Amino acid sequence: MINKRNQNHIQMKSLSLILALLLVLSVFGGCGNKETVSASGSAADSVTDGSASANENDADADTDADADADAESAEPSGEGTDGDMLFAGGSGSAEDPWKIATAEQLDRIRDDLTGHYTLIDDIDLSGYENWMPIGTFQPRSDAPEDAEVPHPDYAFTGTFDGAGHTVSNLTISCEAPMGAGLFGCASGTESNAASIGHFTLKDINVSGFYLVGGAVGLQFMNCPVSDIHLEGDNKLTGMQGIGGIVGTGFDMISDCSATADVIVSGDDGACAGLIAGGTTMSSIKNCQVTGGSITAEGNATWGFGALCGAPWGAAEITDCKVSGTVITVNGENNRLVGGLVGFGGTYDPEAPAQITGCTVEDVTITVSETTDSVGGLIGAGKEMMEGSDQMSSFIISDCAVSGSISGGGNYVDAVVGDPACAASVDCQGGMTITAALDPAA
């Protein structure tokens, strides 16, 4: 360890608490150039209102025809109001999903957020200057316990199977505070699982505030994300919870790969990685990061790792590899930076988190001299769970690290920045460490 000016451990708010504060902001703003419509939301309401108005005012047959057309657009049934096909086939069931062959058909998913969909061709979204994410976050109720729980009428609760195809040229500049990505918010329900996977994203530029991801901004419970690959020239920008595949996840992320440049904007920026920005009680398996970068310029930033910045409470991070990524954290009073993850660990002392079979290869970390808890594999694991003084704990086994760390304040190490929560460490190699460069030199 180097530059240990004091021994004070910095306690952090849990990712769960931060999300709770952020999610209640979601009633403001929007992104994209269209209004999201759920199958049971505003489109259906407009049809009902139109029918009631027609009956009340004894409108003519043309009004009735318009109402029928509105109902047809609210519930996809194969053919559009102008005779065009809403989809390229299917019925929207799990056994016979809607088939998507064009960008316009992909855009129509928002008209039935409960449906099942599959791609049958590559999709180019360059015709959409500012794509509106499919599915939005609204709290399930005003109760404090529901602050992080998406309302199922607004989130995507169906399934999306990319069938190995590519979605390219996704561009988003989101003014809403929550949820930017191809899908803004996706969640399973108590009775049905949602899922998103099996496709490639290529050449994307996604900008938002909180929960910014290439595929999904907020991936909630009972909605695994798998086999998504981010290729080409990709850029993601946000304040907190920024990930190449998932902004913030509450379920398994597996078999994904990414290359991207992630920019964390402003003071208090947090939780960034090329696979996921952060996760809550969910694991990451068999994912790979190649090249790319994470850059944070603000003060008091925290939680950065090439794979995932903040896997809060994740039970397993297994068989993942990071190669050639550059992580740069400037500004003052930052913390928790790692070649693989910024911090981690579970809160059951009998079942520590397992960081197993992971490789960090030729990763370059450059941080300011006031950045604490910096490690070649993981920065630390000392975040405490709400209402408890139980610190997290993790076991590292069958891992390997190479690369370099430049700079850092307290708790800087070749493998684990602050080892207080490491139950055991089995890791080959380690990063070379040099002191921060003197700006006056």
Secondary structure as the mmCIF struct_conf table of DSSP 4:
data_model
#
loop_
_struct_conf.conf_type_id
_struct_conf.id
_struct_conf.beg_label_comp_id
_struct_conf.beg_label_asym_id
_struct_conf.beg_label_seq_id
_struct_conf.end_label_comp_id
_struct_conf.end_label_asym_id
_struct_conf.end_label_seq_id
HELX_LH_PP_P HELX_LH_PP_P1 ASN A 8 GLN A 11
HELX_RH_AL_P HELX_RH_AL_P1 LEU A 15 LEU A 23
HELX_RH_3T_P HELX_RH_3T_P1 VAL A 24 VAL A 27
BEND BEND1 PHE A 28 PHE A 28
STRN STRN1 CYS A 31 CYS A 31
BEND BEND2 GLY A 32 LYS A 34
TURN_TY1_P TURN_TY1_P1 ALA A 39 GLY A 41
HELX_RH_AL_P HELX_RH_AL_P2 SER A 42 ASN A 57
TURN_TY1_P TURN_TY1_P2 ASP A 58 ASP A 58
HELX_RH_AL_P HELX_RH_AL_P3 ALA A 61 ALA A 74
BEND BEND3 GLU A 75 GLU A 75
BEND BEND4 GLY A 78 GLY A 78
STRN STRN2 GLU A 79 GLU A 79
TURN_TY1_P TURN_TY1_P3 THR A 81 ASP A 82
BEND BEND5 GLY A 83 GLY A 83
STRN STRN3 MET A 85 MET A 85
BEND BEND6 LEU A 86 GLY A 89
BEND BEND7 GLY A 92 ASP A 96
HELX_LH_PP_P HELX_LH_PP_P2 PRO A 97 PRO A 97
STRN STRN4 TRP A 98 ILE A 100
BEND BEND8 THR A 102 THR A 102
HELX_RH_AL_P HELX_RH_AL_P4 ALA A 103 ASP A 107
HELX_RH_3T_P HELX_RH_3T_P2 ARG A 108 ASP A 111
TURN_TY1_P TURN_TY1_P4 LEU A 113 THR A 114
STRN STRN5 HIS A 116 LEU A 119
BEND BEND9 ILE A 120 ASP A 121
STRN STRN6 ILE A 123 ASP A 124
TURN_TY1_P TURN_TY1_P5 SER A 126 GLY A 127
BEND BEND10 GLU A 129 ASN A 130
HELX_LH_PP_P HELX_LH_PP_P3 TRP A 131 PRO A 133
STRN STRN7 ILE A 134 ILE A 134
BEND BEND11 GLY A 135 GLY A 135
STRN STRN8 PRO A 139 PRO A 139
BEND BEND12 ARG A 140 ALA A 143
HELX_RH_3T_P HELX_RH_3T_P3 PRO A 144 ASP A 146
TURN_TY1_P TURN_TY1_P6 ALA A 147 GLU A 148
BEND BEND13 VAL A 149 VAL A 149
STRN STRN9 PRO A 150 PRO A 150
HELX_LH_PP_P HELX_LH_PP_P4 HIS A 151 HIS A 151
TURN_TY1_P TURN_TY1_P7 PRO A 152 TYR A 154
BEND BEND14 ALA A 155 ALA A 155
STRN STRN10 PHE A 156 PHE A 156
BEND BEND15 GLY A 158 GLY A 158
STRN STRN11 THR A 159 ASP A 161
TURN_TY1_P TURN_TY1_P8 ALA A 163 GLY A 164
STRN STRN12 THR A 166 SER A 168
STRN STRN13 THR A 171 SER A 173
STRN STRN14 CYS A 174 CYS A 174
BEND BEND16 ALA A 176 PRO A 177
STRN STRN15 MET A 178 ALA A 180
BEND BEND17 GLY A 181 LEU A 182
STRN STRN16 PHE A 183 ALA A 186
BEND BEND18 GLU A 190 SER A 191
STRN STRN17 SER A 195 LYS A 202
BEND BEND19 ASP A 203 ASP A 203
STRN STRN18 ASN A 205 SER A 207
BEND BEND20 PHE A 209 PHE A 209
STRN STRN19 TYR A 210 GLY A 213
BEND BEND21 GLY A 214 ALA A 215
STRN STRN20 VAL A 216 GLN A 219
BEND BEND22 MET A 221 ASN A 222
STRN STRN21 VAL A 225 GLU A 231
BEND BEND23 GLY A 232 ASP A 233
STRN STRN22 LYS A 235 GLY A 238
BEND BEND24 MET A 239 MET A 239
STRN STRN23 GLN A 240 GLY A 243
BEND BEND25 GLY A 244 ILE A 245
STRN STRN24 VAL A 246 GLY A 249
BEND BEND26 PHE A 250 ASP A 251
STRN STRN25 ILE A 253 SER A 254
BEND BEND27 ASP A 255 ASP A 255
STRN STRN26 SER A 257 ALA A 258
STRN STRN27 ASP A 261 VAL A 264
BEND BEND28 GLY A 266 GLY A 266
TURN_TY1_P TURN_TY1_P9 ASP A 267 ASP A 268
STRN STRN28 ALA A 270 GLY A 273
BEND BEND29 LEU A 274 ILE A 275
STRN STRN29 ALA A 276 THR A 280
BEND BEND30 MET A 281 MET A 281
STRN STRN30 ILE A 284 LYS A 285
BEND BEND31 ASN A 286 ASN A 286
STRN STRN31 GLN A 288 THR A 290
BEND BEND32 GLY A 291 GLY A 291
STRN STRN32 SER A 293 ALA A 296
BEND BEND33 GLY A 298 ALA A 300
STRN STRN33 TRP A 302 GLY A 305
BEND BEND34 ALA A 306 LEU A 307
STRN STRN34 CYS A 308 TRP A 312
TURN_TY1_P TURN_TY1_P10 GLY A 313 GLY A 313
BEND BEND35 ALA A 315 ALA A 315
STRN STRN35 GLU A 316 THR A 318
BEND BEND36 ASP A 319 ASP A 319
STRN STRN36 LYS A 321 SER A 323
BEND BEND37 GLY A 324 GLY A 324
STRN STRN37 VAL A 326 VAL A 329
BEND BEND38 GLY A 331 ASN A 333
STRN STRN38 ASN A 334 GLY A 338
BEND BEND39 GLY A 339 LEU A 340
STRN STRN39 VAL A 341 PHE A 343
STRN STRN40 THR A 346 THR A 346
BEND BEND40 TYR A 347 TYR A 347
TURN_TY1_P TURN_TY1_P11 PRO A 349 GLU A 350
BEND BEND41 ALA A 351 ALA A 351
STRN STRN41 ALA A 353 THR A 356
BEND BEND42 GLY A 357 GLY A 357
STRN STRN42 THR A 359 VAL A 367
TURN_TY1_P TURN_TY1_P12 GLU A 369 THR A 370
STRN STRN43 THR A 371 GLY A 375
BEND BEND43 GLY A 376 LEU A 377
STRN STRN44 ILE A 378 ALA A 380
HELX_LH_PP_P HELX_LH_PP_P5 GLU A 383 GLU A 383
STRN STRN45 MET A 384 MET A 384
HELX_LH_PP_P HELX_LH_PP_P6 MET A 385 MET A 385
TURN_TY1_P TURN_TY1_P13 GLU A 386 GLY A 387
HELX_LH_PP_P HELX_LH_PP_P7 GLN A 390 GLN A 390
STRN STRN46 MET A 391 MET A 391
HELX_LH_PP_P HELX_LH_PP_P8 SER A 392 SER A 392
STRN STRN47 SER A 393 SER A 393
STRN STRN48 PHE A 394 SER A 406
BEND BEND44 GLY A 409 TYR A 411
STRN STRN49 VAL A 412 ASP A 413
BEND BEND45 ALA A 414 VAL A 415
STRN STRN50 VAL A 416 VAL A 416
BEND BEND46 GLY A 417 ASP A 418
HELX_RH_3T_P HELX_RH_3T_P4 PRO A 419 CYS A 421
STRN STRN51 ALA A 422 GLY A 429
STRN STRN52 THR A 432 THR A 434
HELX_LH_PP_P HELX_LH_PP_P9 ALA A 435 ASP A 438
TURN_TY1_P TURN_TY1_P14 PRO A 439 ALA A 440
#
